[in-house]
Amino acid sequence: MASIRYKEIVDFPDGTSFGIPPSSEYPWGFKVIQHEHALVTVDDECKIKTLKEIISTKSQNTISDWYYR
């Protein structure tokens, strides 16, 4: 089993890539860096057999607070 930690960047554009005027108002212009942690097991050919993500309450609350505001 391996323990893997990594950063996931959630970045919502300002709207211009969709052909609309730029905005920083919900849901546009939001960015958060989530610190992720996963436990992984692999087989003899190094193919993933199991992947269990361990969710950081702080990271999840940041997304939830923004989403449900």
Backbone torsions as a table, in degrees:
resi	resn	phi	psi	omega
1	MET	NA	140.5	177.9
2	ALA	-118.6	146.2	174.7
3	SER	-108.0	121.4	-176.2
4	ILE	-119.8	130.3	175.4
5	ARG	-119.2	137.1	-178.4
6	TYR	-155.0	166.3	176.7
7	LYS	-103.7	137.8	173.8
8	GLU	-118.4	126.6	-179.3
9	ILE	-102.1	120.6	176.5
10	VAL	-102.7	115.3	-172.8
11	ASP	-132.0	111.3	176.8
12	PHE	-93.0	131.3	-177.4
13	PRO	-70.4	174.5	-179.8
14	ASP	-86.9	1.4	177.4
15	GLY	105.0	-21.0	-176.2
16	THR	-64.0	-29.4	179.1
17	SER	-69.6	-11.4	177.0
18	PHE	-104.8	9.1	176.7
19	GLY	79.4	21.2	177.4
20	ILE	-117.5	160.7	-179.6
21	PRO	-59.7	147.6	-179.5
22	PRO	-62.4	144.9	-179.8
23	SER	-150.2	149.8	173.1
24	SER	-113.5	9.8	179.4
25	GLU	-86.4	147.0	-178.2
26	TYR	-39.2	132.2	-0.2
27	PRO	-97.0	16.2	-172.4
28	TRP	-86.1	149.3	171.9
29	GLY	76.2	20.2	-178.4
30	PHE	-97.1	137.5	178.3
31	LYS	-143.3	135.4	176.6
32	VAL	-143.6	144.5	176.2
33	ILE	-106.0	118.8	179.4
34	GLN	-101.5	132.7	176.3
35	HIS	-94.0	112.3	-173.8
36	GLU	-101.5	156.6	177.9
37	HIS	-144.6	132.3	179.8
38	ALA	-138.7	147.1	172.7
39	LEU	-107.0	128.1	-173.3
40	VAL	-128.6	137.6	169.3
41	THR	-119.2	145.9	-179.1
42	VAL	-126.9	160.5	177.0
43	ASP	-89.8	-172.0	-177.8
44	ASP	-65.5	-17.7	177.8
45	GLU	-100.3	13.4	180.0
46	CYS	63.5	26.2	173.6
47	LYS	-89.2	139.5	-177.8
48	ILE	-65.8	126.2	175.6
49	LYS	-97.6	-46.5	178.1
50	THR	-135.9	148.5	177.8
51	LEU	-140.6	117.5	179.3
52	LYS	-121.1	114.0	178.4
53	GLU	-85.2	137.0	175.9
54	ILE	-106.7	113.5	-172.1
55	ILE	-86.5	130.1	175.4
56	SER	-78.7	123.9	179.4
57	THR	-60.1	-40.4	-179.7
58	LYS	-61.3	-47.6	179.5
59	SER	-63.7	-44.6	-178.3
60	GLN	-65.3	-39.1	178.7
61	ASN	-65.2	-35.0	177.8
62	THR	-60.6	-46.5	178.9
63	ILE	-66.2	-47.9	-177.8
64	SER	-62.0	-43.1	179.4
65	ASP	-60.8	-40.3	179.6
66	TRP	-70.2	-45.5	-173.9
67	TYR	-66.2	-40.9	-174.4
68	TYR	-97.0	16.0	180.0
69	ARG	-72.0	NA	NA
